[in-house]
């Protein structure tokens, strides 16, 4: 803001000059007062709110009739990974904007691991063009499991410090609370604390002592609560909670139910999505879905909206700019007709209508050619994807999962061999799985067995194996596994299904090998087509791809797999 623009804003607030825009005839949600103000109006100047319910006769260049709808501040997503949607930043914001998300705190950890500093720069450039206030949670885990996997990049503590400054990072992104005593973690923590940066946490399945250690280390929040007891444990340790409703980890109902049942204070509670699929965004929305679920669980609508707005803004110290419809804040307004259903009708960003915002994704490849064709694999054979044994039966450690959860467990299984290869056992749902290093650095192939995918024939491969984003492949046939991997390589990244020696479906994700380049509508169509093709494997597991690509990451207990082998 300049002195001239500030002068104009103040003059408009005093009624000395007309507003640029005047929103009238609304039911204003007064977040501070936790009440509804009937027949309210908002005067805007330069995209910033100048006055609320002015007492003078308001004049404006443009008057917008809100038709008696409720008016809320736009919603704040306290933590997300855009790349987990496999959408480009442009396509993601196209979906999020229509659902009232006006401010995001994003950790591009997947992009950084896959494409390093250049990928991070491109990601932030694309995001800066979108109608959203975006804040960078600088990836603290590049690689995510140092020494345990091969990643596309390595950020030393010195690199992290340098880039946090250069890129204008808001916070140090989700630091793994289980590795606080590592020298690299200590160095990053001290830099962030001494530099006044916010510090986000990653604290899954931690007991009391470890939560105390996380809080003592300076971790300021966590999004990994899955139960009311975990939520209360974090609050008791002084760690505010982001209540998550992601595609793979929909925790909102369980957490809000506990909050309502125990009448817990809500000042230290906020919302996040973490990870969202395109179809989930289309069907359910983003933070607006968290609000609806909270209301269904018995939370007062205005309280739920407060978690999504003012609470988040206060937590991050940006209350003077967003989080309420009050003077001096951006005119980021969400209009809806039902307080309980939150049926969004219109969305404004800095007073501009973005309800039908469409992003232009056509230029991504042209602008960033070096971030395409990034899959570099050695010459592979089907035999290289199989574990070998000279015995008739082999005792193997198996990654065991239950549908509906990404938490992994160890199981010890006895498997039959044939021709020196340890074979799949589809009757017991035990399949070979391999993670293949994709960056052309060493050609590592990590091998294990997995239980819970439900694949009965064929194979599935993807270049989005979190968090190193190497290629993961599993199936009932080693030949189909090889064919699926080759299809992913040819596409420059993405996911493939092969059955009986044929490529059944391919979903390209050529941008850094982890994101598509289409609009959200195009990517949803690709996602739906691919999901339908998965049925050809005989699996009835709706979380097949999530379990294949997410649950193996070393930061999720209790067992994982990387290109270097099992993480126990």
DOGUTI-645087 format. One line per 10 residues: their letters; for each residue x, y, z of C-alpha. Coordinates in Angstrom, 2 decimals. Layout:
A> X Y Z  ...
This chain:
XXXXXXXXXX> 0.00 0.00 0.00  1.19 3.50 -0.82  0.42 6.76 1.02  -1.97 7.69 -1.81  -3.88 4.41 -1.68  -4.04 4.57 2.12  -5.36 8.13 1.93  -8.06 6.97 -0.48  -9.02 4.09 1.82  -9.32 6.35 4.87
XXXXXXXXXX> -11.25 8.99 2.92  -13.73 6.38 1.69  -14.16 5.07 5.25  -15.06 8.62 6.33  -17.54 9.07 3.51  -15.49 11.80 1.85  -15.20 9.89 -1.44  -17.29 7.11 -2.96  -16.33 3.46 -2.44  -15.05 1.52 -5.42
XXXXXXXXXX> -17.61 -1.14 -4.60  -20.44 -1.42 -2.13  -21.82 -4.82 -1.14  -25.37 -4.43 0.18  -28.27 -6.48 1.51  -26.27 -9.22 3.26  -26.44 -11.18 6.48  -22.98 -10.33 7.73  -21.20 -12.90 9.90  -19.55 -10.84 12.62
XXXXXXXXXX> -16.69 -13.19 13.51  -15.49 -11.15 16.47  -18.95 -10.83 17.97  -20.06 -14.33 16.86  -23.39 -12.99 15.60  -25.33 -12.26 12.43  -25.88 -8.64 11.37  -28.97 -8.33 9.19  -29.19 -6.06 6.13  -25.51 -5.21 6.39
XXXXXXXXXX> -23.23 -3.55 3.85  -19.50 -3.46 3.13  -17.71 -0.60 1.40  -14.52 -1.47 -0.48  -11.68 0.63 -1.83  -8.74 -0.84 -3.75  -9.79 -4.40 -2.88  -9.67 -3.61 0.86  -12.62 -3.15 3.19  -12.97 0.52 4.13
XXXXXXXXXX> -16.19 0.41 6.13  -18.74 -2.04 7.47  -22.32 -0.82 7.81  -21.41 2.86 7.28  -23.74 5.28 9.03  -23.46 7.86 6.28  -25.29 7.62 2.96  -22.91 5.41 1.07  -22.06 5.99 -2.57  -20.06 3.71 -4.83
XXXXXXXXXX> -18.99 3.27 -8.41  -20.38 -0.27 -8.33  -23.12 -1.65 -6.08  -23.41 -5.42 -5.59  -26.70 -6.76 -4.26  -25.99 -9.80 -2.05  -29.70 -10.74 -2.13  -30.01 -11.44 1.57  -27.30 -14.11 1.59  -24.90 -14.80 4.43
XXXXXXXXXX> -21.48 -13.18 4.01  -18.40 -14.79 5.51  -14.68 -14.07 5.25  -13.01 -16.46 2.81  -11.59 -19.60 4.37  -8.02 -20.33 5.39  -6.37 -23.70 4.78  -3.69 -23.93 7.47  -1.70 -26.71 5.82  -1.76 -28.51 2.49
XXXXXXXXXX> 0.35 -30.15 -0.18  -1.06 -29.08 -3.53  0.98 -31.68 -5.43  -0.75 -34.52 -3.57  -3.82 -33.67 -5.64  -1.64 -34.25 -8.74  -2.87 -30.87 -9.92  -0.67 -27.96 -10.91  -0.96 -24.92 -8.62  -3.08 -23.29 -11.31
XXXXXXXXXX> -5.57 -26.14 -11.54  -5.74 -26.56 -7.76  -6.61 -22.93 -7.19  -9.27 -23.14 -9.88  -11.02 -25.75 -7.74  -10.32 -24.20 -4.36  -11.43 -20.68 -5.35  -14.96 -21.77 -6.17  -15.23 -23.32 -2.71  -14.31 -20.19 -0.82
XXXXXXXXXX> -10.66 -20.89 0.02  -8.97 -17.50 -0.17  -5.79 -18.13 1.82  -3.50 -21.16 1.92  -0.39 -22.23 3.77  1.27 -24.67 1.42  4.23 -26.99 1.88  5.49 -28.00 -1.61  7.49 -30.87 -0.17  6.73 -33.21 -3.05
XXXXXXXXXX> 7.86 -30.69 -5.65  11.06 -29.98 -3.74  11.85 -33.68 -3.38  11.14 -34.36 -7.04  12.62 -31.28 -8.69  14.68 -29.36 -6.16  15.12 -25.60 -6.17  14.07 -25.15 -9.81  10.84 -27.04 -9.19  10.17 -24.98 -6.09
XXXXXXXXXX> 10.69 -21.72 -8.00  8.29 -22.79 -10.76  5.69 -23.92 -8.22  5.76 -20.57 -6.41  5.67 -18.58 -9.65  2.57 -20.45 -10.79  0.93 -20.02 -7.40  1.63 -16.28 -7.32  -0.58 -15.83 -10.39  -3.67 -17.25 -8.69
XXXXXXXXXX> -6.52 -15.50 -6.82  -5.42 -16.69 -3.40  -3.22 -15.38 -0.60  -0.48 -17.99 -0.41  2.16 -18.49 2.27  5.14 -20.79 1.87  5.77 -23.46 4.49  9.31 -24.22 3.42  9.89 -27.97 3.07  11.98 -29.14 6.01
XXXXXXXXXX> 12.35 -32.71 4.76  14.25 -32.81 1.47  14.81 -35.72 1.37  12.02 -36.82 3.68  14.03 -39.74 5.03  17.66 -38.67 4.85  19.91 -41.66 4.19  16.95 -44.00 3.79  15.81 -43.06 0.28  17.03 -41.45 -2.92
XXXXXXXXXX> 15.37 -38.15 -3.67  15.51 -35.76 -6.59  17.14 -33.13 -4.38  19.00 -32.59 -1.15  18.53 -29.43 0.90  21.21 -29.06 3.55  20.49 -26.87 6.57  22.50 -24.17 4.81  20.40 -24.59 1.65  17.22 -24.40 3.69
XXXXXXXXXX> 18.30 -21.24 5.48  19.34 -19.60 2.20  16.14 -20.46 0.34  13.81 -19.61 3.22  15.21 -16.11 3.03  15.26 -15.87 -0.77  11.77 -17.30 -1.28  10.16 -15.30 1.52  9.08 -18.37 3.46  6.49 -17.86 6.17
XXXXXXXXXX> 7.33 -20.94 8.18  9.51 -24.02 8.43  7.23 -26.73 7.09  6.11 -29.78 9.09  9.23 -30.85 10.93  9.28 -34.54 11.82  8.91 -34.56 15.60  10.47 -38.02 15.84  13.80 -36.71 14.57  14.22 -33.49 16.53
XXXXXXXXXX> 17.65 -34.41 17.86  19.24 -34.87 14.44  21.89 -32.17 13.93  20.20 -30.97 10.72  16.85 -30.61 12.51  18.42 -28.70 15.40  20.12 -26.29 13.02  16.89 -25.61 11.11  14.90 -25.21 14.32  17.33 -22.69 15.74
XXXXXXXXXX> 17.39 -20.67 12.54  13.61 -20.58 12.33  13.15 -19.67 15.99  15.83 -16.99 15.98  14.54 -15.58 12.69  10.96 -15.29 13.88  9.61 -17.94 11.54  6.62 -20.06 12.39  7.44 -23.77 12.89  4.93 -26.38 11.70
XXXXXXXXXX> 4.94 -29.88 13.14  4.51 -33.43 11.89  3.63 -35.42 15.00  1.83 -38.69 14.15  1.17 -41.23 16.90  3.27 -39.47 19.56  2.97 -40.13 23.26  3.01 -37.50 25.97  6.77 -37.26 26.39  7.40 -36.86 22.67
XXXXXXXXXX> 4.68 -34.22 22.40  6.35 -32.33 25.24  9.65 -32.60 23.38  8.01 -31.26 20.21  6.55 -28.29 22.07  9.88 -27.66 23.82  11.60 -27.67 20.42  9.36 -24.84 19.25  6.80 -26.72 17.17  3.73 -24.51 17.02
XXXXXXXXXX> 1.02 -26.76 15.57  0.23 -30.23 14.29  -2.23 -31.74 11.81  -1.84 -35.45 12.59  -4.53 -35.96 15.26  -6.83 -38.86 14.41  -8.81 -39.11 17.65  -10.22 -36.89 20.35  -7.62 -38.18 22.80  -4.79 -37.22 20.44
XXXXXXXXXX> -6.30 -33.77 19.98  -6.56 -33.23 23.74  -3.01 -34.50 24.26  -1.67 -31.90 21.84  -3.63 -29.08 23.44  -2.39 -30.17 26.87  1.16 -29.90 25.53  0.51 -26.41 24.20  0.37 -27.44 20.55  -2.58 -25.97 18.57
XXXXXXXXXX> -4.39 -28.46 16.35  -5.21 -28.30 12.65  -8.31 -30.45 12.24  -7.76 -32.28 8.98  -10.26 -33.40 6.38  -8.15 -34.83 3.59  -9.03 -37.41 0.98  -6.79 -40.05 2.50  -7.14 -38.95 6.12  -10.64 -37.63 6.84
XXXXXXXXXX> -10.31 -36.90 10.56  -12.76 -34.02 10.96  -15.81 -35.94 12.15  -13.96 -37.84 14.87  -12.17 -34.75 16.16  -15.10 -32.33 16.10  -17.36 -34.92 17.73  -14.90 -35.11 20.61  -14.70 -31.32 20.83  -18.49 -31.03 21.00
XXXXXXXXXX> -18.95 -33.99 23.37  -16.40 -32.71 25.86  -17.24 -29.04 25.31  -13.60 -28.25 24.61  -12.44 -24.67 24.03  -11.89 -23.93 20.36  -9.46 -20.99 20.37  -6.53 -23.26 19.46  -8.36 -25.25 16.80  -8.23 -24.58 13.05
XXXXXXXXXX> -8.85 -26.46 9.81  -6.64 -27.90 7.11  -6.98 -30.31 4.18  -3.40 -31.63 3.93  -4.09 -33.73 0.82  -7.06 -33.56 -1.55  -7.90 -35.42 -4.74  -9.45 -33.46 -7.64  -12.73 -35.38 -7.50  -12.95 -34.82 -3.74
XXXXXXXXXX> -12.52 -31.09 -4.32  -15.28 -31.12 -6.94  -17.69 -33.21 -4.89  -17.06 -31.98 -1.36  -14.98 -28.82 -1.57  -12.01 -27.84 0.56  -12.20 -26.03 3.92  -15.92 -25.45 3.34  -16.30 -29.22 3.74  -14.59 -29.10 7.14
XXXXXXXXXX> -17.13 -26.47 8.20  -20.12 -28.52 7.00  -18.87 -31.63 8.79  -18.31 -29.64 11.99  -21.88 -28.32 11.87  -23.25 -31.84 11.30  -21.32 -32.96 14.37  -23.08 -30.36 16.52  -20.75 -27.37 16.40  -22.44 -24.00 16.05
XXXXXXXXXX> -22.11 -22.75 12.45  -20.48 -19.46 13.41  -17.99 -21.28 15.65  -17.10 -23.61 12.78  -16.62 -20.63 10.46  -14.47 -18.97 13.10  -12.14 -21.99 13.10  -11.81 -21.56 9.33  -11.18 -17.82 9.45  -10.28 -15.76 12.52
XXXXXXXXXX> -8.73 -18.62 14.51  -6.42 -19.45 11.62  -5.52 -15.81 10.98  -4.70 -15.25 14.66  -2.62 -18.40 14.86  -0.46 -17.27 11.97  -0.39 -13.59 12.95  -2.14 -12.30 9.81  -5.31 -11.14 11.54  -4.81 -7.58 10.29
XXXXXXXXXX> -5.24 -8.71 6.67  -7.58 -11.71 6.57  -9.92 -13.71 8.78  -12.78 -11.23 9.23  -14.97 -8.86 7.27  -13.73 -5.75 9.01  -12.02 -2.52 7.89  -8.43 -2.88 6.72  -8.86 -6.51 5.69  -8.98 -7.76 2.13
XXXXXXXXXX> -12.45 -7.88 0.66  -12.40 -11.69 0.42  -16.08 -12.54 0.71  -17.99 -15.81 0.48  -21.77 -15.64 -0.06  -24.11 -18.54 0.73  -27.83 -18.92 1.37  -27.82 -21.50 4.19  -25.76 -21.22 7.36  -26.00 -24.97 7.99
XXXXXXXXXX> -25.49 -26.25 4.44  -22.91 -23.62 3.47  -24.12 -23.75 -0.13  -21.69 -21.29 -1.69  -23.22 -19.03 -4.32  -20.50 -16.46 -4.97  -16.86 -15.90 -4.03  -14.93 -12.62 -4.12  -11.16 -12.14 -3.88  -10.12 -8.56 -3.16
XXXXXXXXXX> -13.70 -7.67 -4.19  -13.37 -9.38 -7.61  -15.85 -12.12 -8.42  -13.91 -15.39 -8.87  -16.85 -17.77 -8.61  -16.23 -19.01 -12.16  -12.45 -18.62 -12.16  -10.70 -20.66 -14.85  -6.96 -21.12 -14.95  -4.86 -21.27 -18.09
XXXXXXXXXX> -2.64 -24.32 -17.82  -1.55 -24.46 -21.46  1.75 -22.66 -20.94  3.24 -24.77 -18.13  5.37 -27.01 -20.38  6.50 -24.04 -22.47  7.54 -22.01 -19.41  9.30 -24.84 -17.58  10.65 -27.36 -20.13  13.38 -28.63 -17.77
XXXXXXXXXX> 10.72 -29.89 -15.35  9.32 -32.34 -17.88  10.74 -35.69 -19.05  12.37 -36.19 -15.65  11.98 -40.00 -15.35  15.41 -41.61 -15.79  15.41 -45.39 -15.31  17.92 -48.13 -16.04  17.05 -50.96 -18.41  14.71 -53.13 -16.42
XXXXXXXXXX> 13.60 -56.74 -16.60  10.71 -58.47 -14.89  13.20 -60.51 -12.87  14.61 -57.31 -11.35  11.21 -56.62 -9.77  11.04 -60.02 -8.05  12.70 -61.07 -4.81  14.70 -64.26 -5.19  15.08 -67.32 -3.00  16.52 -70.80 -3.50
XXXXXXXXXX> 14.21 -72.32 -0.89  10.76 -73.79 -1.56  9.22 -71.29 0.86  10.56 -67.95 2.06  9.89 -66.07 5.30  9.18 -62.46 4.35  8.40 -59.20 6.15  5.15 -57.84 4.75  3.71 -54.30 4.82  0.19 -54.85 6.08
XXXXXXXXXX> -2.58 -52.26 5.76  -6.27 -52.00 6.46  -8.64 -50.25 4.05  -9.53 -46.79 5.28  -6.21 -46.16 7.04  -2.73 -45.23 5.89  -1.07 -46.53 9.05  1.12 -49.50 8.18  1.87 -52.58 10.25  4.41 -55.35 10.01
XXXXXXXXXX> 3.34 -58.92 9.43  5.59 -61.94 8.91  4.47 -64.21 6.08  5.62 -67.44 4.47  5.51 -67.32 0.67  6.02 -69.94 -2.02  8.82 -69.67 -4.56  8.90 -70.72 -8.20  11.93 -70.68 -10.50  13.92 -68.88 -7.83
XXXXXXXXXX> 11.35 -66.06 -7.50  9.16 -65.42 -4.45  5.63 -65.45 -5.82  2.49 -63.40 -5.16  -0.28 -65.00 -3.13  -3.50 -63.40 -4.36  -5.67 -65.66 -2.18  -4.11 -64.09 0.91  -3.82 -60.68 -0.79  -0.02 -60.66 -0.53
XXXXXXXXXX> 1.73 -59.06 -3.49  5.27 -58.08 -4.44  5.97 -54.36 -4.33  8.98 -52.45 -5.59  10.18 -48.86 -5.33  12.48 -47.89 -8.23  14.84 -44.90 -8.08  13.72 -42.58 -10.90  16.33 -39.81 -10.95  19.12 -41.65 -12.73
XXXXXXXXXX> 21.36 -41.53 -9.66  21.90 -45.17 -8.68  19.22 -47.47 -10.13  18.18 -48.74 -6.69  15.20 -51.07 -6.44  13.70 -51.63 -3.01  11.62 -54.80 -2.75  9.10 -56.12 -0.27  5.60 -57.54 -0.04  2.36 -55.73 0.68
XXXXXXXXXX> -0.99 -56.89 2.04  -4.24 -55.00 1.58  -4.27 -53.73 -2.02  -6.70 -56.38 -3.25  -5.12 -56.76 -6.71  -5.94 -60.18 -8.16  -4.44 -59.77 -11.63  -2.28 -57.31 -13.52  -0.27 -54.52 -11.93  -0.30 -50.82 -11.05
XXXXXXXXXX> 2.64 -48.37 -11.11  3.03 -44.70 -10.23  5.78 -42.07 -10.04  4.16 -40.43 -7.02  5.44 -42.63 -4.19  5.63 -40.20 -1.30  7.78 -38.68 -0.26  10.75 -39.32 -2.49  8.45 -39.62 -5.52  10.26 -42.60 -6.93
XXXXXXXXXX> 8.32 -45.16 -8.96  6.28 -47.67 -6.98  4.78 -50.78 -8.59  2.82 -53.74 -7.29  0.79 -56.52 -8.82  0.04 -60.17 -9.36  2.30 -60.48 -12.42  5.95 -59.48 -12.73  5.56 -59.00 -16.50  2.63 -56.63 -15.97
XXXXXXXXXX> 4.60 -54.80 -13.29  7.40 -54.19 -15.79  4.96 -53.05 -18.47  3.32 -50.57 -16.07  6.68 -49.10 -15.07  7.67 -48.66 -18.72  4.36 -46.89 -19.43  5.00 -44.44 -16.58  8.51 -43.77 -17.87  7.28 -43.13 -21.41
XXXXXXXXXX> 4.65 -40.66 -20.12  7.27 -38.69 -18.18  5.50 -39.59 -14.95  2.06 -40.57 -13.79  0.18 -43.79 -13.08  -0.47 -46.88 -15.20  -2.60 -50.05 -15.03  -1.61 -53.14 -16.99  -3.45 -56.47 -17.16  -2.53 -59.58 -19.16
XXXXXXXXXX> 0.25 -57.84 -21.06  -1.86 -54.83 -22.08  -1.82 -51.21 -20.97  -5.37 -50.67 -19.68  -5.06 -47.05 -18.55  -2.49 -44.30 -18.21  -2.84 -41.06 -16.24  0.03 -38.76 -17.29  1.60 -36.47 -14.68  4.54 -35.03 -16.60
XXXXXXXXXX> 5.10 -31.82 -14.56  7.99 -32.81 -12.27  6.70 -36.36 -12.76  4.04 -35.80 -10.09  1.50 -33.30 -11.46  -0.79 -33.13 -14.48  -0.94 -30.09 -16.72  -4.67 -29.95 -17.44  -7.43 -27.90 -15.86  -9.12 -29.33 -12.79
XXXXXXXXXX> -11.99 -30.56 -14.99  -9.58 -32.35 -17.32  -7.67 -33.88 -14.43  -10.86 -35.06 -12.74  -11.88 -36.79 -15.96  -8.45 -38.46 -16.11  -8.70 -39.47 -12.46  -12.16 -40.98 -12.90  -11.13 -42.88 -16.03  -8.10 -44.27 -14.24
XXXXXXXXXX> -10.12 -45.25 -11.15  -12.55 -47.14 -13.35  -9.66 -48.95 -15.05  -8.35 -50.14 -11.67  -11.35 -52.47 -11.49  -9.68 -54.57 -14.20  -7.19 -55.71 -11.54  -10.01 -57.29 -9.55  -9.40 -54.98 -6.61  -12.39 -53.54 -4.80
XXXXXXXXXX> -10.25 -51.31 -2.59  -11.33 -47.66 -3.12  -8.06 -46.47 -1.54  -5.80 -48.62 -3.72  -3.73 -45.78 -5.17  -3.49 -43.91 -1.88  -2.33 -47.04 -0.07  0.16 -47.78 -2.83  1.68 -44.30 -3.03  1.23 -42.69 0.37
XXXXXXXXXX> 1.38 -45.30 3.08  4.88 -46.47 2.22  6.51 -43.15 3.12  9.00 -43.40 5.98  7.34 -40.68 8.05  4.16 -42.75 8.56  4.38 -45.53 11.17  5.10 -48.40 11.45  6.87 -49.74 8.39  7.72 -48.21 5.01
XXXXXXXX> 9.52 -48.95 1.77  11.94 -46.84 -0.26  14.31 -47.53 -3.12  16.85 -48.55 -0.46  14.59 -51.16 1.09  12.31 -51.60 4.08  12.15 -48.96 6.81  11.37 -50.70 10.10
